[in-house]
Amino acid sequence: MWRFLHSLKAALRFHDYQPQHVTVASATRWMKQIDKKDLKLAWKLLDKVIYLSEAETKKILVHQNSVLMSNLHKAGLPPKKLIYVQTDDAGSSSPMMLGILRNAAGLEQLGCTLLDGRDAFGINEATKRLEEGAIIYIDDFVGSGIQLNKARTFLMQSVVGSFSEFLIVPSICEEGLSKLTDLGVTVYTGHIHAKAERPLHESSHSWAGTDAIGLLKSARRSEPRALWGSRTWQRWWCSTETRRTASRPYCAVATSKTRSMGYSRDSRICL
């Protein structure tokens, strides 16, 4: 009975996750792989998932961009002085977020420049033409900030003139915020993921250490089913310390991507 109720709760909470919906059946299958003695811990862990839907993600991007543009306007920088940059391959998260923001905020109609961060020639030509302004990185989630810093280090080699750096991101880990702030990048975000919020992080006080250790051991005993229909979550479940690379410590992030009107819709699940 309790397993069914928690499966129903998960299905209702993540009902709009795409492309493979979370259903009562898929949530039940996910729970069946967990040892009975660890089920209560798994339910508690599931309740700790922070879920940013597509609509929430878009709302954060548009709002934070509006605040940033207002601040830059007060500093004497009009839209034509702003360069928005995607920091990853086409089809991945950063270009998708830039596509959503471009369409929702009308960036091109405002006169903003949109570029690929790996386009050294384009960056060089744009910054020479503008001479001064702001470079604005767009992404969906930042963990430690290492990956973004690698992208910006490459990009800044092609910059000519005086340009301040900013990042618009729906969610960022506190260690990433600290790193980027130290590097001179001003972050605009809707959610700062604190270490204390992460139940399996050593800095969290929400669980007893023995509970966290027990659940980690249970997670690693078998090849798990993915609750979200995504190998991203499956990799996390196998090793709770990392998602894909060590640059996103103690975070579970599942991404839903489907093509729509020229950009991809994205939902975030973060733990």
Number of C-alpha atoms within 10 A of each C-alpha: 6 10 16 14 12 19 23 17 17 21 20 13 13 18 14 16 24 20 16 15 16 22 19 19 14 20 22 19 16 16 22 14 16 19 14 11 11 17 18 15 17 19 16 13 17 14 14 14 17 17 18 20 20 20 12 16 22 19 16 22 25 20 17 19 21 13 12 19 16 15 12 17 13 10 9 11 16 17 20 16 22 26 23 23 25 24 25 19 13 11 12 15 23 21 23 25 24 25 21 22 22 18 15 13 16 12 20 13 11 12 14 17 17 21 20 19 22 18 13 17 10 16 25 17 14 21 22 15 12 17 14 18 21 21 26 22 25 28 24 23 21 24 23 20 20 16 16 20 17 11 16 19 11 14 19 16 11 20 21 17 13 13 19 13 18 20 24 27 25 26 23 25 21 18 19 24 24 14 15 21 13 10 11 11 20 17 21 23 20 18 16 18 21 14 19 14 17 23 23 25 20 13 12 15 14 13 16 11 14 9 13 19 12 13 21 18 13 19 21 13 12 12 12 20 19 18 23 24 18 17 16 16 24 20 17 20 23 19 17 21 18 18 23 16 10 12 17 23 18 23 24 25 23 24 20 23 21 10 11 8 9 10 19 20 24 26 25 23 19 20 21
